[in-house]
């Protein structure tokens, strides 16, 4: 069995990575576990080439670049990183917990910080026949690389921020762009909608895709008017579906945690109802919760400091400002 660590962080996204960094400052041994194959969470998995504007210190930064810098910061104290397998079972051994992953390996830890974001997420699909057969052949549920859509005729499906953001981001890269939405009301920010309209990007409303056609690659779709039920064809060679993601805590929901609407209920110290188990970031909920990376990293720092005092009652809750610390001591652990 692996060595017992001071803290295991479930989730290698922005909040989990900052928790790892801060635990390193507190001279704690750290293990990061994530079901994804790389660190960065949704920043890397869902929208690596979208700009983020609300991260302190970065007026504008690509999601993938922010993820890389967070990963560099979060791994500088050499945490153990376990990727590609999700946490499955949790057993309380008294002074420590054992976390069993989906591959059967067991990882002991004194404390746990759950920073799993929205949990395991899968894209909401169109629900058309043979939909999966077109994935990678013109159909996608997000944009990993904008270069993949160069000189293509794109149909973006959805009425929220992601759909309108990608229409803006791919303008000037794609040969043409249309937005398709089943209603004439949108959930995107008004400013983003205005930008799309200013660029005269066509917005086709009251339509939904009922069929995908093509030979080897997607070449057109059949859409149905959601009110008149009439059908028509739209020629395109790429369809980007942005109609949401379904998230689930997965096996974590069976651990005996207090869960409210797929989020873990925590107190003002980000403690769950399980002893020495914390939850931070999007996966946590409490009165007044704001879901931002900026707020999540603050929650992570607090949870780490509380965990530190539980492991070492002589430790100070606040270690001091990083500008006043000698981080070399922690780096050389």
C-alpha positions as CSV (number, residue, x, y, z in Angstrom):
1,X,0.0,0.0,0.0
2,X,1.1,3.5,-0.7
3,X,2.5,5.8,2.0
4,X,0.1,7.8,4.2
5,X,0.1,11.5,3.2
6,X,-1.1,14.5,5.2
7,X,-3.6,15.5,2.6
8,X,-5.1,14.0,-0.5
9,X,-6.7,16.4,-2.9
10,X,-9.4,15.0,-5.1
11,X,-9.4,17.1,-8.2
12,X,-6.5,18.5,-10.3
13,X,-8.3,21.6,-11.5
14,X,-7.5,25.2,-10.6
15,X,-8.8,25.0,-7.0
16,X,-7.2,21.6,-6.3
17,X,-3.9,22.8,-7.7
18,X,-3.9,25.9,-5.5
19,X,-4.7,23.7,-2.5
20,X,-1.7,21.6,-3.4
21,X,0.5,24.7,-3.5
22,X,-0.8,26.0,-0.2
23,X,-0.4,22.6,1.5
24,X,3.2,22.7,0.3
25,X,3.7,26.1,2.0
26,X,2.4,24.5,5.2
27,X,5.0,21.7,4.9
28,X,2.4,19.0,4.3
29,X,2.8,15.9,2.2
30,X,0.3,16.0,-0.7
31,X,-1.3,13.6,-3.1
32,X,-3.4,14.8,-6.0
33,X,-5.9,12.3,-7.6
34,X,-7.9,13.1,-10.7
35,X,-9.8,10.9,-13.1
36,X,-8.7,13.0,-16.1
37,X,-5.4,12.2,-17.9
38,X,-3.9,15.6,-17.3
39,X,-3.9,18.3,-14.7
40,X,-6.0,21.5,-15.3
41,X,-9.5,20.2,-14.9
42,X,-12.2,21.8,-17.1
43,X,-9.8,24.5,-18.2
44,X,-7.9,21.9,-20.2
45,X,-10.7,19.4,-20.9
46,X,-13.5,21.6,-22.0
47,X,-12.3,25.1,-23.2
48,X,-8.5,25.3,-23.4
49,X,-8.6,28.1,-26.0
50,X,-11.3,30.3,-24.4
51,X,-10.2,33.5,-22.7
52,X,-10.7,33.9,-19.0
53,X,-11.2,37.5,-17.8
54,X,-12.0,37.2,-14.1
55,X,-8.8,35.7,-12.7
56,X,-6.9,38.2,-10.5
57,X,-3.7,39.4,-12.0
58,X,-4.7,38.3,-15.5
59,X,-6.8,40.9,-17.5
60,X,-7.0,38.2,-20.2
61,X,-5.6,34.7,-20.3
62,X,-6.3,31.6,-22.3
63,X,-7.7,28.8,-20.2
64,X,-4.9,26.4,-21.1
65,X,-2.2,28.9,-20.2
66,X,-3.8,29.6,-16.9
67,X,-4.0,25.8,-16.3
68,X,-0.4,25.3,-17.1
69,X,0.7,28.1,-14.7
70,X,-1.5,26.7,-12.0
71,X,-0.1,23.2,-12.6
72,X,3.4,24.6,-12.3
73,X,2.6,26.4,-9.1
74,X,0.7,23.5,-7.7
75,X,3.4,20.9,-8.3
76,X,6.5,22.8,-7.3
77,X,6.5,21.1,-3.9
78,X,6.5,17.7,-5.6
79,X,3.2,16.3,-4.7
80,X,2.4,12.7,-5.7
81,X,0.1,12.9,-8.8
82,X,-2.2,10.1,-9.6
83,X,-4.2,10.6,-12.9
84,X,-6.6,8.6,-15.0
85,X,-8.6,7.0,-12.3
86,X,-11.5,8.2,-10.1
87,X,-11.9,7.9,-6.4
88,X,-14.3,5.0,-5.8
89,X,-14.5,3.8,-2.1
90,X,-13.7,5.6,1.1
91,X,-13.0,3.8,4.4
92,X,-12.3,5.5,7.7
93,X,-9.5,3.8,9.5
94,X,-9.6,6.0,12.6
95,X,-6.5,8.2,12.3
96,X,-6.5,8.1,8.5
97,X,-8.7,7.2,5.5
98,X,-8.2,4.8,2.7
99,X,-9.3,5.9,-0.8
100,X,-9.7,3.1,-3.3
101,X,-9.6,4.1,-6.9
102,X,-11.5,2.6,-9.8
103,X,-8.4,0.6,-10.7
104,X,-8.4,-1.0,-7.3
105,X,-5.4,0.8,-5.9
106,X,-5.5,2.0,-2.3
107,X,-4.2,5.4,-1.2
108,X,-4.1,6.2,2.6
109,X,-4.4,9.8,3.8
110,X,-4.8,11.7,7.0
111,X,-7.1,14.4,5.6
112,X,-9.0,14.9,2.3
113,X,-9.9,18.0,0.4
114,X,-12.5,17.4,-2.3
115,X,-11.9,19.9,-5.1
116,X,-13.7,17.9,-7.8
117,X,-15.3,20.9,-9.5
118,X,-18.7,19.9,-10.9
119,X,-17.7,16.3,-10.6
120,X,-17.6,13.9,-13.5
121,X,-19.1,15.6,-16.5
122,X,-20.4,14.4,-19.8
123,X,-21.8,16.6,-22.6
124,X,-25.5,16.9,-23.2
125,X,-26.0,15.3,-26.6
126,X,-28.4,16.2,-29.4
127,X,-30.3,12.9,-29.2
128,X,-30.2,12.2,-32.9
129,X,-29.8,8.8,-34.5
130,X,-26.2,7.5,-34.9
131,X,-24.9,10.7,-33.1
132,X,-21.8,9.0,-31.7
133,X,-20.7,7.9,-35.2
134,X,-20.1,11.5,-36.2
135,X,-17.9,12.4,-33.2
136,X,-14.5,13.4,-34.7
137,X,-16.0,13.5,-38.2
138,X,-17.4,17.0,-37.9
139,X,-19.3,16.7,-34.7
140,X,-17.8,18.0,-31.4
141,X,-19.0,19.1,-28.0
142,X,-16.5,21.9,-27.5
143,X,-13.3,23.3,-29.0
144,X,-9.9,21.9,-28.0
145,X,-8.1,23.7,-30.8
146,X,-9.4,26.6,-32.8
147,X,-7.1,25.6,-35.7
148,X,-9.3,22.5,-36.2
149,X,-12.1,24.7,-37.5
150,X,-10.1,26.9,-39.9
151,X,-11.8,27.5,-43.2
152,X,-14.8,25.5,-42.2
153,X,-18.6,26.2,-42.4
154,X,-19.6,25.9,-38.7
155,X,-22.9,25.5,-37.1
156,X,-22.8,26.3,-33.3
157,X,-25.7,24.8,-31.4
158,X,-26.9,26.4,-28.2
159,X,-28.1,29.7,-26.7
160,X,-25.8,30.1,-23.7
161,X,-22.5,31.8,-23.1
162,X,-20.4,28.9,-24.5
163,X,-22.2,28.9,-27.9
164,X,-21.9,32.7,-28.3
165,X,-18.4,32.8,-27.0
166,X,-17.2,30.2,-29.5
167,X,-19.0,32.0,-32.3
168,X,-16.9,35.1,-31.4
169,X,-13.7,33.2,-30.9
170,X,-14.0,31.4,-34.2
171,X,-15.0,34.5,-36.2
172,X,-12.2,35.2,-38.7
173,X,-10.9,31.6,-38.4
174,X,-13.9,29.7,-39.8
175,X,-15.1,30.3,-43.3
176,X,-18.7,30.9,-42.0
177,X,-20.5,30.6,-38.7
178,X,-24.2,30.2,-37.8
179,X,-25.7,29.8,-34.4
180,X,-28.7,27.5,-34.1
181,X,-31.0,27.6,-31.0
182,X,-34.4,26.0,-30.3
183,X,-35.8,29.2,-28.9
184,X,-35.5,33.0,-29.5
185,X,-34.3,33.7,-26.0
186,X,-30.7,33.3,-24.9
187,X,-28.9,32.7,-21.7
188,X,-25.7,34.3,-22.9
189,X,-24.6,37.7,-21.5
190,X,-26.3,40.6,-23.3
191,X,-22.9,42.1,-24.2
192,X,-21.8,38.9,-25.9
193,X,-25.1,38.7,-27.8
194,X,-24.6,42.3,-29.0
195,X,-21.0,41.5,-30.2
196,X,-22.3,38.5,-32.2
197,X,-25.1,40.6,-33.7
198,X,-22.6,43.4,-34.5
199,X,-20.5,40.9,-36.5
200,X,-23.7,39.9,-38.4
201,X,-23.2,36.3,-37.4
202,X,-26.5,34.6,-38.4
203,X,-28.6,33.3,-35.5
204,X,-31.2,30.7,-36.6
205,X,-33.9,30.4,-33.9
206,X,-36.7,28.0,-33.3
207,X,-34.7,25.1,-34.8
208,X,-33.2,21.9,-33.6
209,X,-31.1,19.3,-35.3
210,X,-33.0,16.1,-36.2
211,X,-30.5,14.4,-38.4
212,X,-26.9,14.5,-39.4
213,X,-25.9,13.5,-42.9
214,X,-22.7,13.0,-44.9
215,X,-20.6,10.3,-46.5
216,X,-17.3,10.0,-44.5
217,X,-17.4,13.4,-42.9
218,X,-20.4,15.5,-41.8
219,X,-21.6,17.7,-44.7
220,X,-25.1,18.8,-43.7
221,X,-27.8,18.5,-41.1
222,X,-31.6,18.4,-41.1
223,X,-33.2,20.8,-38.7
224,X,-36.8,21.0,-37.6
225,X,-38.7,24.1,-36.7
226,X,-39.7,23.6,-33.1
227,X,-43.1,25.2,-33.6
228,X,-44.3,24.5,-37.2
229,X,-42.4,21.1,-37.3
230,X,-41.2,21.8,-40.8
231,X,-37.9,20.4,-41.9
232,X,-35.0,22.1,-43.8
233,X,-31.4,21.3,-44.6
234,X,-28.3,23.4,-43.5
235,X,-25.0,22.7,-45.2
236,X,-22.0,22.7,-42.9
237,X,-18.9,20.7,-42.3
238,X,-18.6,21.2,-38.5
239,X,-21.2,21.2,-35.8
240,X,-20.2,22.4,-32.3
241,X,-22.8,21.4,-29.7
242,X,-22.9,23.6,-26.6
243,X,-26.2,22.7,-24.8
244,X,-24.7,22.0,-21.4
245,X,-23.0,19.2,-19.5
246,X,-24.4,16.6,-17.1
247,X,-22.3,16.4,-13.9
248,X,-22.2,13.8,-11.2
249,X,-20.3,13.2,-8.0
250,X,-20.1,9.6,-9.0
251,X,-19.0,7.2,-6.2
252,X,-18.3,10.2,-3.9
253,X,-22.0,10.6,-3.4
254,X,-22.1,7.2,-1.6
255,X,-19.5,8.2,1.0
256,X,-22.1,9.5,3.5
257,X,-21.5,13.2,2.8
258,X,-24.3,15.7,3.1
259,X,-25.1,16.4,-0.6
260,X,-27.5,19.1,-1.8
261,X,-28.2,19.2,-5.6
262,X,-25.0,17.5,-6.5
263,X,-22.9,19.7,-4.3
264,X,-21.3,18.9,-0.9
265,X,-22.6,20.9,2.0
266,X,-19.8,22.5,4.1
267,X,-19.6,24.8,7.1
268,X,-17.8,28.1,7.3
269,X,-14.4,26.3,7.6
270,X,-15.2,24.2,4.5
271,X,-15.5,21.1,6.6
272,X,-18.0,18.4,5.6
273,X,-20.0,16.2,8.0
274,X,-17.1,13.7,7.8
275,X,-14.2,14.3,10.1
276,X,-11.1,15.7,8.5
277,X,-12.8,15.8,5.1
278,X,-13.2,19.2,3.4
279,X,-14.8,20.4,0.1
280,X,-13.9,23.5,-1.8
281,X,-14.6,25.1,-5.1
282,X,-17.6,24.4,-7.3
283,X,-18.2,21.0,-5.6
284,X,-18.9,22.8,-2.3
285,X,-22.1,24.6,-1.3
286,X,-23.0,27.0,1.6
287,X,-25.1,30.1,2.0
288,X,-23.8,32.9,-0.2
289,X,-21.7,30.5,-2.4
290,X,-20.1,32.2,-5.5
291,X,-18.7,29.8,-8.1
292,X,-15.5,31.5,-9.4
293,X,-11.9,30.3,-9.6
294,X,-11.0,33.4,-7.6
295,X,-13.2,32.5,-4.7
296,X,-12.4,28.8,-4.9
297,X,-8.7,29.3,-4.4
298,X,-9.4,31.3,-1.2
299,X,-11.6,28.4,0.1
300,X,-8.7,26.0,-0.7
301,X,-6.2,28.0,1.3
302,X,-8.6,28.1,4.3
303,X,-9.3,24.4,4.1
304,X,-5.5,23.6,4.0
305,X,-4.8,25.7,7.0
306,X,-7.7,24.1,9.0
307,X,-6.4,20.7,8.0
308,X,-2.9,21.6,9.1
309,X,-4.1,22.6,12.6
310,X,-6.0,19.3,12.9
311,X,-2.9,17.4,12.2
312,X,-0.7,19.6,14.3
313,X,-2.5,21.5,17.1
314,X,0.6,23.5,17.7
315,X,0.6,25.0,14.2
316,X,-0.6,28.5,13.6
317,X,-3.8,28.8,11.6
318,X,-2.3,31.5,9.4
319,X,1.3,30.8,8.3
320,X,2.0,34.4,7.2
321,X,2.1,36.1,3.9
322,X,4.1,34.3,1.2
323,X,6.3,37.4,0.7
324,X,7.5,37.0,4.3
325,X,8.1,33.2,4.1
326,X,11.2,31.2,3.2
327,X,9.6,28.8,0.6
328,X,13.0,27.1,0.0
329,X,12.5,25.2,3.3
330,X,9.3,23.7,2.0
331,X,10.7,23.1,-1.5
332,X,13.6,21.1,-0.1
333,X,11.3,18.8,1.9
